[in-house]
Amino acid sequence: MKLDIRTDMLEQMVEIPSGKISLRDDRKDSRWDVEIAEFKMARYAVTQDLYFAVTGQNPSVFLADHAPVENVSWHDAIDFCNQLSEQMGFEPCYIVNELVGIDASANGFRLPNEAEWQYACQAGGRDVRYGELHDIAWYEGNSGAVLHDVGQKLANAWGVYDMLGNVWEWCWDVYDAEVYGDYRIFRGGGWADRERSCLATNRRRSHPTYAIDDLGFRVARNL
């Protein structure tokens, strides 16, 4: 059955209230506070059937329609967001030339920034996990070394699933331009990771062309 992109995306976007969050960088031993404006976050990571419906491609290693798309780069995620926005009649958020810029006023789909990602993951709380890890995430201890369909574990208090485990998720942000250039941040932990990697506060980074079988993304929108 053909996926109804508009219905699927409108139904799965969860309204995230405004608030404030504290982020930390253990490498620099620094902390900073971020004010979060209300926004919408997808209930699930982008699935393979949705990615294929929008782009006509599926780069995933573990092929399953309702599992997260993986083996996608940050640039792939940006392109998907713009294509999805255009197909749904929204304004694309990203201006793609030699560098990628963002139109903060656009109403289309985008990657969450890392503060939004962590805030949505913790659902307004401060715990590094929103439940017992086995109950909320696919990780090394229970994944069987494979990817799983979205939504099979418990959601957090705001109704968002799989923010820990299964696949890491690309965020918009540059990690540290002075040291790492245009490396981008990803969050959340994946199916092959140990418990200590599956934390709301854990930050990873890589080059925006990087792609691997436990790295995907989910989309957000401005309200």
C-alpha positions, 0 to 999 in steps of 0.5 A: 500500500502506498504511503500517504506522506501528508497524513503520516507526517501531520499525524506523527508531529508532536507539539513540544512546549517551550522551556529551558535546558542545560547542556554540557560538553565534558570535553571542555568541562563547560555548561550552558543554558538554552531557551527552547521555543515551542516546536514540533518533533516527529514521534518517530525517526524517519522510516525507510518507507517514508524516506523512499516515498520522498526520495525514491531511494533507500540506502539502508543496510538493514532493509525493513519498511518500518525501521529507521532509515540508516546509512544516511549522511547529514547532507542526505538528511538535509536534502530529505527535509527540503524535499519533504517540505516541497512535496507537502507545500511548505517552505524549505528550511535549508538554502543549499549552495557550497555551504548549507544555510537555514531560513529560521522563519520557514515552516518546512521540515528541518533537523532539530538542533541539539538543545531541542533534541535533548529537551524533547528526549528528556520531556522537560525532565533532567534524567539522562534516560526517560525510563529503564533502558531495556523498556525504552531502547534497542541497544547492544544488550537487547537488539540482537545486533540488528535494527528494529521497527520504530515504536516498539519500545515505550515512549517518553512522557511527551509521546516520542519514541526511540530517542535512545537506541536503535539509531543515532540521530543527526542534529543541525549543529556544528560540534566545534568549528575551531577544532573539528571544522564542519563536523555535525552532532548526532545524539541518542545511541544505536542498536550496537551501543552499550548502556553508557552510550544511550544517554540523553546527554551524550554528544557525538560528532562526525563529518557531514558526509559520514554514513553508517548502519546505526545513524539516522535522523528525525525531523522537526518543524517550527510552530 
